[in-house]
C-alpha cells in the first residue's frame, strides 16, 4: 500500500467485485484500506506524500501531453498560407483582416505554481520523445495577486506578438515569391490581441482607477521598448529610434507615477500634470512612424523590407500598448449611472419602450463634456468612472487604439443605449465598441429579440456605421452552468445566426460582426478538448459562419485565453508559434459556402427536441436541492485559490450548510464537478434526451459534422467520469459507516473517535444527497450507454482505463486523507465556547473543509506557547510556575499539524485531478 502501482493493482482487483454486488464501491473501499493503514501506523503522511508527488508528476505529464497533442499539426493539414490558384487580391483580402482576436483575461485559473507551469510548457514544447518534465512541487503556494496576473498576461502577449511577427514575415515572404511586383503593398494583420486584466470591474472593488491607468502606461512602455528593440536589430542607427527611445522613457516614468499612492490631492495633481503636459516625448499615435517604416521598406532590399514591414504590421495591430484593452462593467452599474443623468423627477423602467424613447433622446441631445484626472478621482459611479478613464487613456496615452466596453448581464437594449449616451457625453463614441454580453438563460432565450430591437434603433445604427462593426460577447461559463454546456453552445450558435439576420434586416451588412466568444479552457466551460479545430469551431460553428457569409457580412471572431490555463498556449515561443499557426491554418474568419448542408440543422424536428430535452434535464439538476447540496457539500474547500478575484461571497457557518449555487462562480462550480468525479454540466441529460428516439438521434449524430463534434466532447468527458466516486464522497458523512467501522474490534484505538463521528452525523443529510445524485446520474448514464452502443467508436483511446485508474487512486487517497482529518478533529480535546464558536462549529468547519478557520480556532484554544513570567521585565524573581511554560505543543503535534498536512496533500491531489481533466474549472 506504499506505492502507486500497488494501489492501482488493488483498485483493479476491487473493480472486479462490482460483478458480485452492484452497490460495491471500489474507490471508497480503497480509501478505507488506506485509512486503516494510516490510522494503524502501517503508512504515514510522508508515505502518502510520496505517492501524491508521483501522481502529481503524472498529472503534469498528462497536461503537457494534452497541450502538445492539441498543437501538433494534423497529418492532413496544409501548411501553405496561400492557395495554389489564389491571386494577390484574394490573398491580401484574407490576411489584411484578423483571422482571430485573442483576448488574454485574468479569470482565476492560475492553478499551477509558476514552476509547474514552466515545466508543463517546457515538456509540451519539446518533441514527444524528449518531453521530460521537472516535477518538484513548490514548498508553498504563493497567493495570486492582480499584479501577478497582469505580469503573466503581458508576458504571454509578448510571446504571442513574436509568434505573430513570424507569421507576418512568412506571409510577406510568400507574397514576395508569388507576386514580386505587388507584395510590398500587402499590409498583413492576421491577429489582434487584447486584455482586460486590470480593467474588468464586474464584481470587483479591488481595482482602483489609477491601477488601470498605471497598467495601461506600463503596457505602453513595454510595447514601445519592444518596438525599439526590434528596430535596433534591423538598423542600430535608424532615425526613428530617436522618437521611440524618449517615448519609452516617458511612458515608463509616468507608469511609475501612477503606481504610487495617489490618495492626496497633491500627489494626484503631480502625476496627472506630468502626463498631461503635452510633452513632445509623449507619443500618442504611431501613424507617422508606420508611414515612415513603410516608406523606408519601398527602397530597401527584400530581406530588410520584410523586417520593416513586419514591424509596421505589429504597430498597426497593437498600437501603443501590448494590445487593445477591454473595460467591463455590469448592466446594473450602467443603470444606476444613467438614472443620475435623467431630468429631475423623471423615472424610467429600462425594460419599457418609454425607456428606449428617453434614452434615444438623451443620446441625440448629448454634448461632450471635458474631463480630467480630478474628475476621474472624485467620481463615485463605477460605470461613469470607467468612461472617464477611457477618455483619459485616449487623450493622453493612445489616441489610435479603440477600447471595448463589455457589459455583463445585459438583457435590455436600453442598457446599450445608456452606454452610447456616456460614450457620446465623454467624446468617445468614435473609439469605444460597446459590447453586450449574452450568457444567462434569459439573455440567450431572448437574445434574438434583443438584437432585433437594438439594431432597429437609428442611434445604434449610426454608431455602428461610425465604428465599422457591431460587437457582441457570448459567455460559455455561466451559460454552461445554467443550461448545460451542450445546450449553451447550441443556444449561442442560434444567437449568432440571429445577429447575422438582424444586421442584414437593418442594412448593416457593410460593417463587420465582431463576435467575442468567451470560453474557458475546460470542456465544462466551452473549450472542446478533441482537437484545435474543434476548439475553434465549437464556439463559432461553420453553420454560424455561413450565416454571416451569405449575408455578405465580414466576420471578426474573437476568443479568450483565460488566466494561467489559457496562457499555457503562449508559455514558450514554440507554443505561441504553434498556437497561432494552427489558428492561421484553420482560418476561423472564413467558411466554405459550398460545403454540404449539415443534417443537424435541417432535421430540427429531431435536433431541436434533443436540445430542449437536454436543457430541461440540466435545468432540473440546477433547480434540485440534491444537486446544490452535493456541489456545495465541501464549500470551496476542495479547490486551491487560483486568482485574485474572490470566488464566493462571505457567509457564516450556518449559511454554509445551505449554500446556494448562486454563491459560487462558474469556474469553481465547474472545478468542483471535476473534483467530485463527474462533469454533470457536460454529460447529464444526453442519454435521457435520446431515450425516446434513440435510433434516429444516433443516426443524426453520426451523419452530422456538428453531431460528431458533440460526440467527441461527450466521449472526452465520459472517459474521465466516475459515478462511483460521486457516491464515495457521500459515504464520508454516513453515520452507519463510522458506527460500524470498529465493530469487529480491529481498530479499537479509533473507537471513541468513530463513535463521536457517528453520533455527530446521525442526522446529517449529505449521504442521502450524494446517493440520490448518484442514482440520477446512473439512470441517465445507462440511457447514454444505450445510445453510444449504436454509434461506432472509430478512435478508441488505448490509455483510457489507465487514466481512469490513476484518477481513482487519487480520489481514494484524498478520501483517506479526509477521513484522517475527520477523525483528528473529533478526537481533539474539548474547549470552551468563544466568540460564538463552539467545538461543534469547528468540527463542521473541517467537515466542510474550511480548514484554515478551524485550525485558527483550535490554535486559539490550544496555543503552543502561553505567556509566562519571563515575558515580563520585572525585577522581582518568581519560582512559580515550576512546571514550565510549554503550552499545548502535544495537541498541536497530534491534532492540528496532521489536519493541516492532510489538507495540504488533499489540495495537491486536487491539482493532479484538474491536470488529468486538462484545466482548472
Secondary structure, 3 states (H helix, E strand, C coil): CCCHHHHHHHHHHHHHHHHCCCCCCHHHHHHHHHHHHHHCCCCCHHHHHHHHHHHHHHHHHHHHHHHHHHHCCCCCCCCCCCCCCCCHHHHHHHHCCCCEEEEEECCCCCCCCHHHHHHHHHHHHCCHHHCCCCCCCCCCCCCCCHHHHHHHHHHHHHHHHHHHHHHHHHHHHHHHHHCCCCHHHCCCCCEEEEECCCCECCCCCCCCHHHHHHHHHHHHHHHHHHHHHHHHHHCCCCCCHHHHHHHHHHHHHHHHHHCCCCCCHHHHHHHHHHHCCCCCCCCCCCHHHHHHHHHHHHCCCHHHHHHHHHHHHHHHHHCCCCCEEEEEEEHHHHHHHHHCCCCCCCCCCCCCHHHHHHHHHHHHHCCCCCCCHHHHHHCCCHHHHHHHHHHHHHHHCCCCCCEEEEEECCCCHHHHHHHHHHHHHCCCCCCEEEEEEECCHHHHHHHHHHHHHHHCCHHHHHHHHHHCEEEEEEEHHHHHHHHCHHHHHHHHHHHHHHHHHHHHHCCCCCCEEEEEEECCCCHHHCCCCCCHHHHHHHHCCHHHHHHHHHCCCCEEEEEEEEHHHHHHHHCCHHHHHHHHHHHHHHCCCCCCCCCCCCHHHHCHHHHHHHHHHHHHHHHHHHHCHHHHHHHCCCCCCCCCCCCCCCCECCCCHHHHHCCCHHHECHHHHHHHHHHHCCCHHHHCCHHHHHHHHHHHHHHHHHHCHHHHHHHHHHHHHHCCCCHHHHHHHHHCCCHHHHHHHCCCCCCHHHHHHHHHHHHHCCCCCHHHHHHHHHHHHHHHHHHHHHHHCCCCCCCCCCCHHHHHHHHHHHHHHHHHHHHHHHHHHHHCCCCCCECCECHHHHHHHHHCCCHHHHHHHHHHHCCCCCCCHHHCCCCCCCCCCCCCCCCCHHHHHHHHHHHHHHHHHHHHHHHHHHHHHCCCC
